[in-house]
Amino acid sequence: MYKNFLKRLIDFVIALIAIIILLPFMIPIIIILLLTGEHYVFYLQKRMGYKNIKFNIWKFATMLKNSPNIGAGSLTVRNDPRVLPIGGFLRKTKINELPQLVNVLIGNMSIVGPRPQMEVDFLKFPEEIQKKVYSTKPGITGIGSIIFRDEEQYWSKTSMDPHEFDKKIVAPYKGELELWYQKKQSLILDIKIIFLTAWVILFPKSNLMEKWFDDLPERPKELL
């Protein structure tokens, strides 16, 4: 019942209340984005969604408009020159994800679920994971989002080509994490993930997640 009805109801209520509460906070961000960078506020991009059907994800603009076609493409590296002046702050605090509350209201996203990938990154998943990863709606946050909250560090440290590293190391592990979530999915788990999303922003070196989830898939040595 939770997966099929209650989760959608909770998503809708949380998203509606959050938009109402956060609107006064988001208005100054909208004004700042209009006055800086390339003077655009929202970034809509095609992502893979529920049952592998594409949809437009909403975000605050944090990078140059043509970013997918320049530099590292779909990947963002540390100190990426494509990131706008205020974009670094919005990305670090995850404020850039707030417009996805609109996606939750519409119903093509959930509060908690696998992160919706661009098709080029989705195709890096092993074939078996591609078939299963979006059996649940993609989410604003999730177990993969928490573990890879500072994903940029991996592209910056590896000697491999970032896209090759993503395909061989990161994507398979992300897929395992999302399949772990699908097996464990419950109201209590979603509450824990929402809490941890905020917790790791405030306390990035905390090991609370490992204490709560001691049965997560083993992390590859390249990601330790």
C-alpha positions as semicolon CSV with decimal commas, in nm:
position;residue;x (nm);y (nm);z (nm)
1;M;0,000;0,000;0,000
2;Y;0,282;0,242;0,082
3;K;0,452;0,211;-0,257
4;N;0,131;0,233;-0,462
5;F;-0,078;0,498;-0,284
6;L;0,048;0,633;0,048
7;K;0,389;0,734;-0,088
8;R;0,229;0,944;-0,364
9;L;-0,007;1,110;-0,114
10;I;0,278;1,193;0,124
11;D;0,490;1,323;-0,165
12;F;0,213;1,557;-0,280
13;V;0,142;1,695;0,067
14;I;0,511;1,745;0,152
15;A;0,583;1,913;-0,183
16;L;0,285;2,148;-0,154
17;I;0,368;2,250;0,203
18;A;0,738;2,287;0,120
19;I;0,669;2,515;-0,178
20;I;0,443;2,738;0,034
21;I;0,701;2,759;0,316
22;L;1,007;2,800;0,093
23;L;0,861;3,046;-0,158
24;P;0,973;3,357;0,038
25;F;1,322;3,206;0,051
26;M;1,327;3,114;-0,319
27;I;1,216;3,457;-0,443
28;P;1,552;3,625;-0,353
29;I;1,734;3,338;-0,530
30;I;1,522;3,395;-0,839
31;I;1,606;3,766;-0,834
32;I;1,980;3,699;-0,789
33;L;1,981;3,453;-1,081
34;L;1,796;3,704;-1,299
35;L;2,059;3,968;-1,225
36;T;2,372;3,748;-1,254
37;G;2,528;3,485;-1,477
38;E;2,334;3,434;-1,799
39;H;2,017;3,586;-1,646
40;Y;1,803;3,276;-1,645
41;V;1,645;3,112;-1,339
42;F;1,532;2,760;-1,414
43;Y;1,707;2,482;-1,596
44;L;1,487;2,219;-1,759
45;Q;1,654;1,905;-1,884
46;K;1,539;1,567;-2,015
47;R;1,603;1,291;-1,762
48;M;1,517;0,923;-1,740
49;G;1,209;0,865;-1,526
50;Y;0,964;0,603;-1,407
51;K;0,968;0,293;-1,627
52;N;1,246;0,457;-1,833
53;I;1,015;0,728;-1,972
54;K;1,187;1,065;-2,015
55;F;1,061;1,383;-1,846
56;N;1,179;1,741;-1,787
57;I;1,350;1,793;-1,452
58;W;1,338;2,138;-1,288
59;K;1,645;2,294;-1,124
60;F;1,777;2,637;-1,042
61;A;2,032;2,736;-1,306
62;T;2,384;2,682;-1,174
63;M;2,587;2,634;-1,492
64;L;2,629;2,783;-1,838
65;K;2,337;2,705;-2,068
66;N;2,552;2,508;-2,311
67;S;2,727;2,307;-2,037
68;P;2,623;1,959;-2,165
69;N;2,809;2,030;-2,489
70;I;3,132;2,168;-2,344
71;G;3,398;2,060;-2,094
72;A;3,320;1,735;-1,912
73;G;2,971;1,714;-2,061
74;S;2,722;1,549;-1,826
75;L;2,977;1,530;-1,542
76;T;3,069;1,819;-1,313
77;V;3,426;1,821;-1,185
78;R;3,572;2,009;-0,889
79;N;3,611;2,383;-0,963
80;D;3,430;2,332;-1,292
81;P;3,459;2,658;-1,494
82;R;3,106;2,609;-1,630
83;V;2,954;2,667;-1,284
84;L;2,810;3,017;-1,241
85;P;2,928;3,240;-0,949
86;I;2,626;3,165;-0,729
87;G;2,595;2,816;-0,877
88;G;2,867;2,667;-0,656
89;F;2,680;2,769;-0,341
90;L;2,345;2,645;-0,472
91;R;2,498;2,309;-0,568
92;K;2,690;2,260;-0,244
93;T;2,383;2,330;-0,030
94;K;2,155;2,139;-0,272
95;I;1,930;2,446;-0,296
96;N;1,946;2,405;-0,674
97;E;1,729;2,093;-0,633
98;L;1,434;2,276;-0,471
99;P;1,243;2,344;-0,797
100;Q;1,205;1,967;-0,829
101;L;0,923;2,005;-0,578
102;V;0,724;2,105;-0,889
103;N;0,813;1,768;-1,043
104;V;0,686;1,598;-0,727
105;L;0,356;1,788;-0,746
106;I;0,316;1,692;-1,112
107;G;0,385;1,330;-1,021
108;N;0,690;1,244;-1,233
109;M;0,919;1,247;-0,928
110;S;0,907;1,145;-0,563
111;I;1,073;1,299;-0,258
112;V;1,286;0,985;-0,218
113;G;1,401;0,760;-0,500
114;P;1,684;0,697;-0,748
115;R;1,832;1,012;-0,897
116;P;1,700;1,071;-1,251
117;Q;1,992;1,045;-1,493
118;M;2,054;1,201;-1,831
119;E;2,027;0,932;-2,098
120;V;2,403;0,940;-2,161
121;D;2,466;0,857;-1,794
122;F;2,176;0,611;-1,770
123;L;2,337;0,406;-2,047
124;K;2,647;0,368;-1,828
125;F;2,447;0,146;-1,592
126;P;2,490;-0,229;-1,652
127;E;2,205;-0,358;-1,868
128;E;2,034;-0,546;-1,584
129;I;2,029;-0,232;-1,369
130;Q;1,887;-0,026;-1,658
131;K;1,586;-0,259;-1,661
132;K;1,517;-0,221;-1,287
133;V;1,651;0,108;-1,155
134;Y;1,340;0,311;-1,245
135;S;1,085;0,057;-1,133
136;T;1,019;0,326;-0,872
137;K;0,985;0,699;-0,944
138;P;1,308;0,898;-0,937
139;G;1,356;1,118;-0,633
140;I;1,486;1,456;-0,523
141;T;1,703;1,264;-0,280
142;G;1,790;0,900;-0,219
143;I;2,054;0,668;-0,087
144;G;2,270;0,730;-0,394
145;S;2,230;1,106;-0,360
146;I;2,356;1,092;-0,001
147;I;2,658;0,874;-0,071
148;F;2,751;1,072;-0,384
149;R;2,667;1,412;-0,235
150;D;3,017;1,533;-0,327
151;E;3,045;1,338;-0,649
152;E;3,274;1,599;-0,805
153;Q;3,564;1,485;-0,588
154;Y;3,582;1,148;-0,766
155;W;3,618;1,297;-1,115
156;S;3,887;1,530;-0,984
157;K;4,099;1,262;-0,814
158;T;4,095;0,975;-1,060
159;S;4,365;0,934;-1,324
160;M;4,109;0,767;-1,552
161;D;3,895;0,955;-1,800
162;P;3,598;1,079;-1,590
163;H;3,337;0,919;-1,815
164;E;3,524;0,587;-1,817
165;F;3,556;0,600;-1,437
166;D;3,185;0,676;-1,413
167;K;3,092;0,381;-1,635
168;K;3,325;0,124;-1,478
169;I;3,316;0,223;-1,110
170;V;3,052;0,479;-1,014
171;A;2,748;0,379;-1,223
172;P;2,748;0,008;-1,126
173;Y;2,772;0,100;-0,757
174;K;2,499;0,362;-0,787
175;G;2,280;0,097;-0,947
176;E;2,344;-0,148;-0,662
177;L;2,250;0,121;-0,409
178;E;1,922;0,194;-0,586
179;L;1,830;-0,175;-0,607
180;W;1,907;-0,199;-0,234
181;Y;1,661;0,087;-0,178
182;Q;1,390;-0,081;-0,384
183;K;1,415;-0,400;-0,177
184;K;1,404;-0,208;0,153
185;Q;1,159;0,066;0,053
186;S;0,930;0,173;0,338
187;L;0,798;0,484;0,508
188;I;1,057;0,455;0,786
189;L;1,342;0,420;0,535
190;D;1,223;0,726;0,342
191;I;1,205;0,931;0,663
192;K;1,561;0,827;0,750
193;I;1,687;0,920;0,403
194;I;1,519;1,262;0,417
195;F;1,674;1,326;0,760
196;L;2,019;1,209;0,645
197;T;2,001;1,432;0,337
198;A;1,992;1,738;0,562
199;W;2,228;1,585;0,819
200;V;2,519;1,524;0,579
201;I;2,495;1,880;0,446
202;L;2,542;2,011;0,801
203;F;2,786;1,738;0,908
204;P;2,957;1,607;0,592
205;K;3,205;1,387;0,783
206;S;2,938;1,215;0,991
207;N;2,921;0,833;0,981
208;L;2,558;0,821;1,091
209;M;2,452;0,668;0,760
210;E;2,688;0,373;0,807
211;K;2,548;0,319;1,157
212;W;2,188;0,319;1,036
213;F;2,247;0,122;0,716
214;D;2,507;-0,143;0,791
215;D;2,394;-0,372;0,507
216;L;2,459;-0,139;0,215
217;P;2,638;-0,288;-0,089
218;E;3,014;-0,288;-0,037
219;R;3,176;0,025;-0,172
220;P;3,443;-0,029;-0,444
221;K;3,795;0,043;-0,321
222;E;3,824;0,326;-0,577
223;L;3,547;0,510;-0,392
224;L;3,680;0,470;-0,040
